């Protein structure tokens, strides 16, 4: 964003079984743009209620630009990753996240994404509850309540990059990771001053272990197996989920 641009009010809104709680806070909050998160309708078990299009049209009728982004709003890591990626991409603007319009899982993922990126979470209470797949689960919408958030530090981008490399090429050796670190200029290589070091090769392995492998292994994201004199690394299911949530850190 250049100096002449004015920050926009952007709302990230999951499309769940809601109508009023999607539209009202966007309109009342004078949003400039709304990014709607919608599951893939072709996926088995996914419904796309007809009132989703009604919600879209009501927002557009107010002169508000809309964009639809595919997101599995019933999956924590898809929700967290999608909301965090959008919030990070629009960090120069005022980003708000509706935690009431999707699933409970989306609300949890959205709150974590807000804590990491600084986006503003809000919750909208309904005036009455009813309905379901054929009609919205709630009708009416009270003024949105901005929720407190407690900032948490983003994951280490270097470790996310290593997870992504290992997942693409697993199993990999530590030597391969050091070569990858050199090619990509990762901090564990770039910040290593080898002047006066008698055995810099050993130092690279030590720094890789200390700054990358051991923290990832201790959190259950990497698995290390020994075969002969080599150690081979692979990504665990937890590591894949972590990567899915924070892959956006690799896109800057």
Secondary structure in CASP SS format (residue, H / E / C, confidence):
PFRMAT SS
TARGET T0000
AUTHOR 0000-0000-0000
METHOD secondary structure of the structure
MODEL  1
X C 1.00
X C 1.00
X C 1.00
X C 1.00
X C 1.00
X C 1.00
X C 1.00
X C 1.00
X E 1.00
X E 1.00
X E 1.00
X E 1.00
X E 1.00
X E 1.00
X C 1.00
X C 1.00
X C 1.00
X C 1.00
X C 1.00
X H 1.00
X H 1.00
X H 1.00
X H 1.00
X H 1.00
X H 1.00
X H 1.00
X H 1.00
X H 1.00
X C 1.00
X C 1.00
X C 1.00
X C 1.00
X E 1.00
X E 1.00
X E 1.00
X E 1.00
X E 1.00
X E 1.00
X C 1.00
X C 1.00
X C 1.00
X C 1.00
X C 1.00
X C 1.00
X C 1.00
X C 1.00
X C 1.00
X C 1.00
X C 1.00
X C 1.00
X H 1.00
X H 1.00
X H 1.00
X H 1.00
X H 1.00
X H 1.00
X H 1.00
X H 1.00
X H 1.00
X H 1.00
X H 1.00
X C 1.00
X C 1.00
X C 1.00
X E 1.00
X E 1.00
X E 1.00
X E 1.00
X E 1.00
X E 1.00
X C 1.00
X C 1.00
X C 1.00
X C 1.00
X C 1.00
X H 1.00
X H 1.00
X H 1.00
X H 1.00
X H 1.00
X H 1.00
X H 1.00
X H 1.00
X H 1.00
X H 1.00
X H 1.00
X H 1.00
X H 1.00
X H 1.00
X C 1.00
X C 1.00
X C 1.00
X C 1.00
X E 1.00
X E 1.00
X E 1.00
X E 1.00
X E 1.00
X C 1.00
X C 1.00
X C 1.00
X C 1.00
X C 1.00
X H 1.00
X H 1.00
X H 1.00
X H 1.00
X H 1.00
X H 1.00
X H 1.00
X H 1.00
X H 1.00
X H 1.00
X H 1.00
X H 1.00
X H 1.00
X H 1.00
X C 1.00
X C 1.00
X E 1.00
X E 1.00
X E 1.00
X E 1.00
X C 1.00
X C 1.00
X C 1.00
X C 1.00
X E 1.00
X E 1.00
X C 1.00
X C 1.00
X C 1.00
X C 1.00
X C 1.00
X C 1.00
X C 1.00
X C 1.00
X E 1.00
X E 1.00
X C 1.00
X C 1.00
X C 1.00
X C 1.00
X C 1.00
X E 1.00
X E 1.00
X C 1.00
X C 1.00
X C 1.00
X C 1.00
X C 1.00
X C 1.00
X C 1.00
X C 1.00
X C 1.00
X C 1.00
X H 1.00
X H 1.00
X H 1.00
X H 1.00
X H 1.00
X H 1.00
X H 1.00
X H 1.00
X H 1.00
X H 1.00
X H 1.00
X H 1.00
X H 1.00
X C 1.00
X C 1.00
X E 1.00
X E 1.00
X H 1.00
X H 1.00
X H 1.00
X H 1.00
X H 1.00
X H 1.00
X H 1.00
X H 1.00
X H 1.00
X H 1.00
X H 1.00
X C 1.00
X C 1.00
X H 1.00
X H 1.00
X H 1.00
X H 1.00
X C 1.00
X C 1.00
X C 1.00
X C 1.00
X C 1.00
X C 1.00
X C 1.00
X C 1.00
X C 1.00
X H 1.00
X H 1.00
X H 1.00
X H 1.00
X H 1.00
X H 1.00
X H 1.00
X H 1.00
X H 1.00
X H 1.00
X H 1.00
X H 1.00
X H 1.00
X H 1.00
X H 1.00
X H 1.00
X H 1.00
X H 1.00
X H 1.00
X C 1.00
X C 1.00
X C 1.00
X E 1.00
X E 1.00
X E 1.00
X E 1.00
X E 1.00
X E 1.00
X C 1.00
X C 1.00
X E 1.00
X E 1.00
X E 1.00
X E 1.00
X E 1.00
X E 1.00
X C 1.00
X H 1.00
X H 1.00
X H 1.00
X H 1.00
X H 1.00
X H 1.00
X H 1.00
X H 1.00
X H 1.00
X H 1.00
X H 1.00
X H 1.00
X H 1.00
X H 1.00
X C 1.00
X C 1.00
END
